[in-house]
Amino acid sequence: MKQLFWIGLVVIVVGLISLVFPIPHNEREGFSAGGLSVGIQTKHSERVSPIISAAIILSGAGMMIAGKARN
């Protein structure tokens, strides 16, 4: 079950990255009538909750432990 160990390692890295880097997303609001289009586009960068990041890291550690225990 070496694969489970490596998947757990990747999940831990994703959890650590989610603590540091915000996730960007764009929003567009407006209307269009015929050939006329009026709107505004906004950009937001939101961080993942630290509780969710901790849960991701702990689940990755659990996968790594389970992958090592089965060998």
PDB file of N, CA, C and O in Angstrom:
ATOM      1  N   MET A   1       0.807  -1.195   0.000  1.00  0.00           N
ATOM      2  CA  MET A   1       0.000   0.000   0.000  1.00  0.00           C
ATOM      3  C   MET A   1       0.854   1.264   0.000  1.00  0.00           C
ATOM      4  O   MET A   1       0.562   2.231   0.702  1.00  0.00           O
ATOM      5  N   LYS A   2       1.898   1.232  -0.792  1.00  0.00           N
ATOM      6  CA  LYS A   2       2.741   2.410  -0.907  1.00  0.00           C
ATOM      7  C   LYS A   2       1.991   3.573  -1.543  1.00  0.00           C
ATOM      8  O   LYS A   2       2.295   4.738  -1.285  1.00  0.00           O
ATOM      9  N   GLN A   3       1.018   3.247  -2.369  1.00  0.00           N
ATOM     10  CA  GLN A   3       0.248   4.303  -3.032  1.00  0.00           C
ATOM     11  C   GLN A   3      -0.493   5.150  -2.014  1.00  0.00           C
ATOM     12  O   GLN A   3      -0.572   6.369  -2.167  1.00  0.00           O
ATOM     13  N   LEU A   4      -1.038   4.525  -0.977  1.00  0.00           N
ATOM     14  CA  LEU A   4      -1.767   5.257   0.048  1.00  0.00           C
ATOM     15  C   LEU A   4      -0.838   6.219   0.788  1.00  0.00           C
ATOM     16  O   LEU A   4      -1.243   7.323   1.151  1.00  0.00           O
ATOM     17  N   PHE A   5       0.399   5.800   1.007  1.00  0.00           N
ATOM     18  CA  PHE A   5       1.390   6.667   1.644  1.00  0.00           C
ATOM     19  C   PHE A   5       1.651   7.902   0.793  1.00  0.00           C
ATOM     20  O   PHE A   5       1.664   9.018   1.314  1.00  0.00           O
ATOM     21  N   TRP A   6       1.857   7.720  -0.506  1.00  0.00           N
ATOM     22  CA  TRP A   6       2.166   8.843  -1.397  1.00  0.00           C
ATOM     23  C   TRP A   6       0.963   9.758  -1.590  1.00  0.00           C
ATOM     24  O   TRP A   6       1.115  10.975  -1.690  1.00  0.00           O
ATOM     25  N   ILE A   7      -0.228   9.176  -1.641  1.00  0.00           N
ATOM     26  CA  ILE A   7      -1.435  10.006  -1.737  1.00  0.00           C
ATOM     27  C   ILE A   7      -1.585  10.841  -0.473  1.00  0.00           C
ATOM     28  O   ILE A   7      -1.951  12.014  -0.542  1.00  0.00           O
ATOM     29  N   GLY A   8      -1.302  10.241   0.685  1.00  0.00           N
ATOM     30  CA  GLY A   8      -1.342  10.983   1.943  1.00  0.00           C
ATOM     31  C   GLY A   8      -0.349  12.124   1.966  1.00  0.00           C
ATOM     32  O   GLY A   8      -0.646  13.201   2.482  1.00  0.00           O
ATOM     33  N   LEU A   9       0.832  11.894   1.410  1.00  0.00           N
ATOM     34  CA  LEU A   9       1.845  12.949   1.344  1.00  0.00           C
ATOM     35  C   LEU A   9       1.372  14.110   0.474  1.00  0.00           C
ATOM     36  O   LEU A   9       1.571  15.273   0.825  1.00  0.00           O
ATOM     37  N   VAL A  10       0.751  13.798  -0.649  1.00  0.00           N
ATOM     38  CA  VAL A  10       0.216  14.842  -1.535  1.00  0.00           C
ATOM     39  C   VAL A  10      -0.901  15.616  -0.834  1.00  0.00           C
ATOM     40  O   VAL A  10      -0.988  16.837  -0.962  1.00  0.00           O
ATOM     41  N   VAL A  11      -1.755  14.906  -0.096  1.00  0.00           N
ATOM     42  CA  VAL A  11      -2.850  15.565   0.623  1.00  0.00           C
ATOM     43  C   VAL A  11      -2.298  16.509   1.695  1.00  0.00           C
ATOM     44  O   VAL A  11      -2.837  17.597   1.897  1.00  0.00           O
ATOM     45  N   ILE A  12      -1.228  16.101   2.382  1.00  0.00           N
ATOM     46  CA  ILE A  12      -0.602  16.977   3.380  1.00  0.00           C
ATOM     47  C   ILE A  12      -0.047  18.235   2.718  1.00  0.00           C
ATOM     48  O   ILE A  12      -0.211  19.334   3.247  1.00  0.00           O
ATOM     49  N   VAL A  13       0.606  18.085   1.570  1.00  0.00           N
ATOM     50  CA  VAL A  13       1.152  19.248   0.864  1.00  0.00           C
ATOM     51  C   VAL A  13       0.024  20.191   0.442  1.00  0.00           C
ATOM     52  O   VAL A  13       0.161  21.409   0.557  1.00  0.00           O
ATOM     53  N   VAL A  14      -1.080  19.641  -0.041  1.00  0.00           N
ATOM     54  CA  VAL A  14      -2.227  20.477  -0.426  1.00  0.00           C
ATOM     55  C   VAL A  14      -2.783  21.211   0.794  1.00  0.00           C
ATOM     56  O   VAL A  14      -3.147  22.383   0.698  1.00  0.00           O
ATOM     57  N   GLY A  15      -2.849  20.532   1.935  1.00  0.00           N
ATOM     58  CA  GLY A  15      -3.321  21.171   3.161  1.00  0.00           C
ATOM     59  C   GLY A  15      -2.424  22.306   3.602  1.00  0.00           C
ATOM     60  O   GLY A  15      -2.908  23.354   4.031  1.00  0.00           O
ATOM     61  N   LEU A  16      -1.109  22.105   3.497  1.00  0.00           N
ATOM     62  CA  LEU A  16      -0.176  23.169   3.869  1.00  0.00           C
ATOM     63  C   LEU A  16      -0.258  24.355   2.911  1.00  0.00           C
ATOM     64  O   LEU A  16      -0.174  25.507   3.336  1.00  0.00           O
ATOM     65  N   ILE A  17      -0.422  24.075   1.632  1.00  0.00           N
ATOM     66  CA  ILE A  17      -0.560  25.155   0.644  1.00  0.00           C
ATOM     67  C   ILE A  17      -1.845  25.940   0.886  1.00  0.00           C
ATOM     68  O   ILE A  17      -1.871  27.159   0.714  1.00  0.00           O
ATOM     69  N   SER A  18      -2.921  25.238   1.288  1.00  0.00           N
ATOM     70  CA  SER A  18      -4.187  25.936   1.531  1.00  0.00           C
ATOM     71  C   SER A  18      -4.105  26.869   2.737  1.00  0.00           C
ATOM     72  O   SER A  18      -4.902  27.801   2.848  1.00  0.00           O
ATOM     73  N   LEU A  19      -3.157  26.633   3.636  1.00  0.00           N
ATOM     74  CA  LEU A  19      -2.961  27.549   4.763  1.00  0.00           C
ATOM     75  C   LEU A  19      -2.306  28.853   4.327  1.00  0.00           C
ATOM     76  O   LEU A  19      -2.574  29.908   4.902  1.00  0.00           O
ATOM     77  N   VAL A  20      -1.450  28.782   3.312  1.00  0.00           N
ATOM     78  CA  VAL A  20      -0.610  29.926   2.944  1.00  0.00           C
ATOM     79  C   VAL A  20      -1.210  30.772   1.822  1.00  0.00           C
ATOM     80  O   VAL A  20      -1.245  31.999   1.919  1.00  0.00           O
ATOM     81  N   PHE A  21      -1.679  30.123   0.767  1.00  0.00           N
ATOM     82  CA  PHE A  21      -2.110  30.849  -0.422  1.00  0.00           C
ATOM     83  C   PHE A  21      -3.623  30.985  -0.492  1.00  0.00           C
ATOM     84  O   PHE A  21      -4.336  30.008  -0.265  1.00  0.00           O
ATOM     85  N   PRO A  22      -4.132  32.185  -0.803  1.00  0.00           N
ATOM     86  CA  PRO A  22      -5.577  32.372  -0.981  1.00  0.00           C
ATOM     87  C   PRO A  22      -6.033  31.815  -2.336  1.00  0.00           C
ATOM     88  O   PRO A  22      -5.243  31.671  -3.269  1.00  0.00           O
ATOM     89  N   ILE A  23      -7.312  31.513  -2.411  1.00  0.00           N
ATOM     90  CA  ILE A  23      -7.900  30.985  -3.644  1.00  0.00           C
ATOM     91  C   ILE A  23      -8.622  32.139  -4.349  1.00  0.00           C
ATOM     92  O   ILE A  23      -9.600  32.669  -3.822  1.00  0.00           O
ATOM     93  N   PRO A  24      -8.145  32.529  -5.534  1.00  0.00           N
ATOM     94  CA  PRO A  24      -8.790  33.649  -6.239  1.00  0.00           C
ATOM     95  C   PRO A  24     -10.026  33.192  -7.027  1.00  0.00           C
ATOM     96  O   PRO A  24     -10.076  32.070  -7.531  1.00  0.00           O
ATOM     97  N   HIS A  25     -11.006  34.071  -7.119  1.00  0.00           N
ATOM     98  CA  HIS A  25     -12.144  33.832  -8.007  1.00  0.00           C
ATOM     99  C   HIS A  25     -12.709  35.168  -8.467  1.00  0.00           C
ATOM    100  O   HIS A  25     -12.585  36.187  -7.789  1.00  0.00           O
ATOM    101  N   ASN A  26     -13.333  35.131  -9.640  1.00  0.00           N
ATOM    102  CA  ASN A  26     -13.892  36.335 -10.264  1.00  0.00           C
ATOM    103  C   ASN A  26     -15.411  36.260 -10.243  1.00  0.00           C
ATOM    104  O   ASN A  26     -15.995  35.183 -10.360  1.00  0.00           O
ATOM    105  N   GLU A  27     -16.036  37.413 -10.093  1.00  0.00           N
ATOM    106  CA  GLU A  27     -17.488  37.533 -10.143  1.00  0.00           C
ATOM    107  C   GLU A  27     -17.863  38.588 -11.158  1.00  0.00           C
ATOM    108  O   GLU A  27     -17.234  39.643 -11.231  1.00  0.00           O
ATOM    109  N   ARG A  28     -18.890  38.304 -11.943  1.00  0.00           N
ATOM    110  CA  ARG A  28     -19.359  39.292 -12.913  1.00  0.00           C
ATOM    111  C   ARG A  28     -20.831  39.509 -12.682  1.00  0.00           C
ATOM    112  O   ARG A  28     -21.621  38.565 -12.673  1.00  0.00           O
ATOM    113  N   GLU A  29     -21.198  40.770 -12.493  1.00  0.00           N
ATOM    114  CA  GLU A  29     -22.592  41.147 -12.311  1.00  0.00           C
ATOM    115  C   GLU A  29     -22.934  42.235 -13.319  1.00  0.00           C
ATOM    116  O   GLU A  29     -22.117  43.110 -13.608  1.00  0.00           O
ATOM    117  N   GLY A  30     -24.130  42.169 -13.843  1.00  0.00           N
ATOM    118  CA  GLY A  30     -24.554  43.171 -14.800  1.00  0.00           C
ATOM    119  C   GLY A  30     -25.746  42.691 -15.596  1.00  0.00           C
ATOM    120  O   GLY A  30     -26.402  41.714 -15.236  1.00  0.00           O
ATOM    121  N   PHE A  31     -26.016  43.389 -16.678  1.00  0.00           N
ATOM    122  CA  PHE A  31     -27.122  43.010 -17.554  1.00  0.00           C
ATOM    123  C   PHE A  31     -26.771  43.370 -18.985  1.00  0.00           C
ATOM    124  O   PHE A  31     -25.868  44.164 -19.248  1.00  0.00           O
ATOM    125  N   SER A  32     -27.507  42.766 -19.899  1.00  0.00           N
ATOM    126  CA  SER A  32     -27.334  43.104 -21.315  1.00  0.00           C
ATOM    127  C   SER A  32     -28.712  43.237 -21.952  1.00  0.00           C
ATOM    128  O   SER A  32     -29.629  42.470 -21.658  1.00  0.00           O
ATOM    129  N   ALA A  33     -28.835  44.215 -22.820  1.00  0.00           N
ATOM    130  CA  ALA A  33     -30.081  44.456 -23.539  1.00  0.00           C
ATOM    131  C   ALA A  33     -29.720  44.723 -24.991  1.00  0.00           C
ATOM    132  O   ALA A  33     -29.131  45.752 -25.323  1.00  0.00           O
ATOM    133  N   GLY A  34     -30.078  43.791 -25.838  1.00  0.00           N
ATOM    134  CA  GLY A  34     -29.736  43.935 -27.253  1.00  0.00           C
ATOM    135  C   GLY A  34     -28.234  43.859 -27.431  1.00  0.00           C
ATOM    136  O   GLY A  34     -27.606  42.885 -27.016  1.00  0.00           O
ATOM    137  N   GLY A  35     -27.650  44.881 -28.046  1.00  0.00           N
ATOM    138  CA  GLY A  35     -26.211  44.912 -28.255  1.00  0.00           C
ATOM    139  C   GLY A  35     -25.466  45.624 -27.133  1.00  0.00           C
ATOM    140  O   GLY A  35     -24.240  45.731 -27.175  1.00  0.00           O
ATOM    141  N   LEU A  36     -26.201  46.116 -26.121  1.00  0.00           N
ATOM    142  CA  LEU A  36     -25.599  46.867 -25.029  1.00  0.00           C
ATOM    143  C   LEU A  36     -25.388  45.952 -23.826  1.00  0.00           C
ATOM    144  O   LEU A  36     -26.286  45.214 -23.421  1.00  0.00           O
ATOM    145  N   SER A  37     -24.211  46.016 -23.280  1.00  0.00           N
ATOM    146  CA  SER A  37     -23.899  45.207 -22.109  1.00  0.00           C
ATOM    147  C   SER A  37     -23.242  46.091 -21.052  1.00  0.00           C
ATOM    148  O   SER A  37     -22.246  46.762 -21.322  1.00  0.00           O
ATOM    149  N   VAL A  38     -23.805  46.082 -19.857  1.00  0.00           N
ATOM    150  CA  VAL A  38     -23.274  46.874 -18.758  1.00  0.00           C
ATOM    151  C   VAL A  38     -23.020  45.918 -17.594  1.00  0.00           C
ATOM    152  O   VAL A  38     -23.885  45.126 -17.223  1.00  0.00           O
ATOM    153  N   GLY A  39     -21.832  46.008 -17.035  1.00  0.00           N
ATOM    154  CA  GLY A  39     -21.543  45.116 -15.918  1.00  0.00           C
ATOM    155  C   GLY A  39     -20.246  45.486 -15.230  1.00  0.00           C
ATOM    156  O   GLY A  39     -19.516  46.377 -15.662  1.00  0.00           O
ATOM    157  N   ILE A  40     -19.987  44.791 -14.172  1.00  0.00           N
ATOM    158  CA  ILE A  40     -18.769  45.000 -13.416  1.00  0.00           C
ATOM    159  C   ILE A  40     -18.202  43.635 -13.043  1.00  0.00           C
ATOM    160  O   ILE A  40     -18.935  42.701 -12.720  1.00  0.00           O
ATOM    161  N   GLN A  41     -16.910  43.552 -13.094  1.00  0.00           N
ATOM    162  CA  GLN A  41     -16.243  42.310 -12.738  1.00  0.00           C
ATOM    163  C   GLN A  41     -15.367  42.580 -11.518  1.00  0.00           C
ATOM    164  O   GLN A  41     -14.562  43.512 -11.509  1.00  0.00           O
ATOM    165  N   THR A  42     -15.536  41.755 -10.496  1.00  0.00           N
ATOM    166  CA  THR A  42     -14.745  41.920  -9.280  1.00  0.00           C
ATOM    167  C   THR A  42     -13.909  40.666  -9.048  1.00  0.00           C
ATOM    168  O   THR A  42     -14.305  39.559  -9.414  1.00  0.00           O
ATOM    169  N   LYS A  43     -12.755  40.861  -8.436  1.00  0.00           N
ATOM    170  CA  LYS A  43     -11.869  39.749  -8.105  1.00  0.00           C
ATOM    171  C   LYS A  43     -11.767  39.645  -6.593  1.00  0.00           C
ATOM    172  O   LYS A  43     -11.579  40.642  -5.895  1.00  0.00           O
ATOM    173  N   HIS A  44     -11.895  38.428  -6.105  1.00  0.00           N
ATOM    174  CA  HIS A  44     -11.780  38.162  -4.680  1.00  0.00           C
ATOM    175  C   HIS A  44     -10.713  37.092  -4.461  1.00  0.00           C
ATOM    176  O   HIS A  44     -10.542  36.197  -5.289  1.00  0.00           O
ATOM    177  N   SER A  45     -10.013  37.188  -3.365  1.00  0.00           N
ATOM    178  CA  SER A  45      -9.083  36.148  -2.941  1.00  0.00           C
ATOM    179  C   SER A  45      -9.460  35.753  -1.526  1.00  0.00           C
ATOM    180  O   SER A  45      -9.350  36.551  -0.596  1.00  0.00           O
ATOM    181  N   GLU A  46      -9.903  34.526  -1.373  1.00  0.00           N
ATOM    182  CA  GLU A  46     -10.351  34.057  -0.067  1.00  0.00           C
ATOM    183  C   GLU A  46      -9.456  32.924   0.406  1.00  0.00           C
ATOM    184  O   GLU A  46      -9.043  32.070  -0.380  1.00  0.00           O
ATOM    185  N   ARG A  47      -9.164  32.929   1.689  1.00  0.00           N
ATOM    186  CA  ARG A  47      -8.370  31.858   2.286  1.00  0.00           C
ATOM    187  C   ARG A  47      -9.306  30.760   2.787  1.00  0.00           C
ATOM    188  O   ARG A  47     -10.447  31.010   3.176  1.00  0.00           O
ATOM    189  N   VAL A  48      -8.786  29.549   2.762  1.00  0.00           N
ATOM    190  CA  VAL A  48      -9.515  28.416   3.304  1.00  0.00           C
ATOM    191  C   VAL A  48      -9.443  28.514   4.824  1.00  0.00           C
ATOM    192  O   VAL A  48      -8.425  28.935   5.373  1.00  0.00           O
ATOM    193  N   SER A  49     -10.509  28.129   5.499  1.00  0.00           N
ATOM    194  CA  SER A  49     -10.532  28.160   6.950  1.00  0.00           C
ATOM    195  C   SER A  49      -9.406  27.290   7.523  1.00  0.00           C
ATOM    196  O   SER A  49      -9.161  26.194   7.018  1.00  0.00           O
ATOM    197  N   PRO A  50      -8.723  27.761   8.564  1.00  0.00           N
ATOM    198  CA  PRO A  50      -7.659  26.957   9.160  1.00  0.00           C
ATOM    199  C   PRO A  50      -8.146  25.608   9.697  1.00  0.00           C
ATOM    200  O   PRO A  50      -7.383  24.644   9.742  1.00  0.00           O
ATOM    201  N   ILE A  51      -9.407  25.543  10.100  1.00  0.00           N
ATOM    202  CA  ILE A  51      -9.960  24.276  10.585  1.00  0.00           C
ATOM    203  C   ILE A  51     -10.035  23.267   9.447  1.00  0.00           C
ATOM    204  O   ILE A  51      -9.723  22.090   9.631  1.00  0.00           O
ATOM    205  N   ILE A  52     -10.448  23.727   8.275  1.00  0.00           N
ATOM    206  CA  ILE A  52     -10.520  22.840   7.111  1.00  0.00           C
ATOM    207  C   ILE A  52      -9.117  22.415   6.684  1.00  0.00           C
ATOM    208  O   ILE A  52      -8.896  21.254   6.340  1.00  0.00           O
ATOM    209  N   SER A  53      -8.175  23.349   6.705  1.00  0.00           N
ATOM    210  CA  SER A  53      -6.790  23.010   6.364  1.00  0.00           C
ATOM    211  C   SER A  53      -6.230  21.984   7.338  1.00  0.00           C
ATOM    212  O   SER A  53      -5.542  21.050   6.925  1.00  0.00           O
ATOM    213  N   ALA A  54      -6.516  22.146   8.624  1.00  0.00           N
ATOM    214  CA  ALA A  54      -6.046  21.184   9.624  1.00  0.00           C
ATOM    215  C   ALA A  54      -6.664  19.815   9.397  1.00  0.00           C
ATOM    216  O   ALA A  54      -5.992  18.797   9.565  1.00  0.00           O
ATOM    217  N   ALA A  55      -7.936  19.777   9.018  1.00  0.00           N
ATOM    218  CA  ALA A  55      -8.587  18.499   8.734  1.00  0.00           C
ATOM    219  C   ALA A  55      -7.951  17.817   7.521  1.00  0.00           C
ATOM    220  O   ALA A  55      -7.788  16.597   7.509  1.00  0.00           O
ATOM    221  N   ILE A  56      -7.594  18.600   6.509  1.00  0.00           N
ATOM    222  CA  ILE A  56      -6.931  18.048   5.323  1.00  0.00           C
ATOM    223  C   ILE A  56      -5.568  17.482   5.704  1.00  0.00           C
ATOM    224  O   ILE A  56      -5.204  16.389   5.268  1.00  0.00           O
ATOM    225  N   ILE A  57      -4.814  18.221   6.515  1.00  0.00           N
ATOM    226  CA  ILE A  57      -3.486  17.767   6.928  1.00  0.00           C
ATOM    227  C   ILE A  57      -3.588  16.498   7.773  1.00  0.00           C
ATOM    228  O   ILE A  57      -2.808  15.565   7.583  1.00  0.00           O
ATOM    229  N   LEU A  58      -4.539  16.455   8.703  1.00  0.00           N
ATOM    230  CA  LEU A  58      -4.702  15.269   9.549  1.00  0.00           C
ATOM    231  C   LEU A  58      -5.150  14.049   8.751  1.00  0.00           C
ATOM    232  O   LEU A  58      -4.717  12.931   9.032  1.00  0.00           O
ATOM    233  N   SER A  59      -6.010  14.253   7.762  1.00  0.00           N
ATOM    234  CA  SER A  59      -6.425  13.115   6.941  1.00  0.00           C
ATOM    235  C   SER A  59      -5.261  12.608   6.095  1.00  0.00           C
ATOM    236  O   SER A  59      -5.139  11.403   5.872  1.00  0.00           O
ATOM    237  N   GLY A  60      -4.414  13.504   5.629  1.00  0.00           N
ATOM    238  CA  GLY A  60      -3.220  13.077   4.896  1.00  0.00           C
ATOM    239  C   GLY A  60      -2.270  12.297   5.784  1.00  0.00           C
ATOM    240  O   GLY A  60      -1.687  11.301   5.357  1.00  0.00           O
ATOM    241  N   ALA A  61      -2.112  12.755   7.036  1.00  0.00           N
ATOM    242  CA  ALA A  61      -1.249  12.022   7.981  1.00  0.00           C
ATOM    243  C   ALA A  61      -1.834  10.644   8.272  1.00  0.00           C
ATOM    244  O   ALA A  61      -1.100   9.663   8.382  1.00  0.00           O
ATOM    245  N   GLY A  62      -3.139  10.576   8.393  1.00  0.00           N
ATOM    246  CA  GLY A  62      -3.785   9.274   8.605  1.00  0.00           C
ATOM    247  C   GLY A  62      -3.569   8.325   7.440  1.00  0.00           C
ATOM    248  O   GLY A  62      -3.341   7.132   7.637  1.00  0.00           O
ATOM    249  N   MET A  63      -3.642   8.854   6.226  1.00  0.00           N
ATOM    250  CA  MET A  63      -3.378   8.028   5.047  1.00  0.00           C
ATOM    251  C   MET A  63      -1.933   7.531   5.030  1.00  0.00           C
ATOM    252  O   MET A  63      -1.666   6.381   4.683  1.00  0.00           O
ATOM    253  N   MET A  64      -1.012   8.407   5.408  1.00  0.00           N
ATOM    254  CA  MET A  64       0.405   8.007   5.431  1.00  0.00           C
ATOM    255  C   MET A  64       0.629   6.916   6.484  1.00  0.00           C
ATOM    256  O   MET A  64       1.352   5.952   6.230  1.00  0.00           O
ATOM    257  N   ILE A  65       0.023   7.061   7.647  1.00  0.00           N
ATOM    258  CA  ILE A  65       0.171   6.052   8.695  1.00  0.00           C
ATOM    259  C   ILE A  65      -0.450   4.728   8.264  1.00  0.00           C
ATOM    260  O   ILE A  65       0.126   3.662   8.483  1.00  0.00           O
ATOM    261  N   ALA A  66      -1.632   4.804   7.648  1.00  0.00           N
ATOM    262  CA  ALA A  66      -2.283   3.582   7.179  1.00  0.00           C
ATOM    263  C   ALA A  66      -1.471   2.927   6.068  1.00  0.00           C
ATOM    264  O   ALA A  66      -1.409   1.700   5.993  1.00  0.00           O
ATOM    265  N   GLY A  67      -0.852   3.721   5.211  1.00  0.00           N
ATOM    266  CA  GLY A  67      -0.033   3.168   4.132  1.00  0.00           C
ATOM    267  C   GLY A  67       1.221   2.496   4.658  1.00  0.00           C
ATOM    268  O   GLY A  67       1.660   1.487   4.105  1.00  0.00           O
ATOM    269  N   LYS A  68       1.802   3.037   5.714  1.00  0.00           N
ATOM    270  CA  LYS A  68       3.007   2.443   6.312  1.00  0.00           C
ATOM    271  C   LYS A  68       2.649   1.202   7.127  1.00  0.00           C
ATOM    272  O   LYS A  68       3.415   0.238   7.152  1.00  0.00           O
ATOM    273  N   ALA A  69       1.495   1.217   7.794  1.00  0.00           N
ATOM    274  CA  ALA A  69       1.099   0.105   8.653  1.00  0.00           C
ATOM    275  C   ALA A  69       0.790  -1.156   7.863  1.00  0.00           C
ATOM    276  O   ALA A  69       0.961  -2.258   8.383  1.00  0.00           O
ATOM    277  N   ARG A  70       0.350  -1.028   6.649  1.00  0.00           N
ATOM    278  CA  ARG A  70      -0.019  -2.192   5.838  1.00  0.00           C
ATOM    279  C   ARG A  70       1.182  -2.854   5.188  1.00  0.00           C
ATOM    280  O   ARG A  70       1.062  -3.961   4.662  1.00  0.00           O
ATOM    281  N   ASN A  71       2.341  -2.197   5.211  1.00  0.00           N
ATOM    282  CA  ASN A  71       3.542  -2.801   4.589  1.00  0.00           C
ATOM    283  C   ASN A  71       4.165  -3.818   5.470  1.00  0.00           C
ATOM    284  O   ASN A  71       5.175  -4.417   5.103  1.00  0.00           O
TER     285      ASN A  71
END
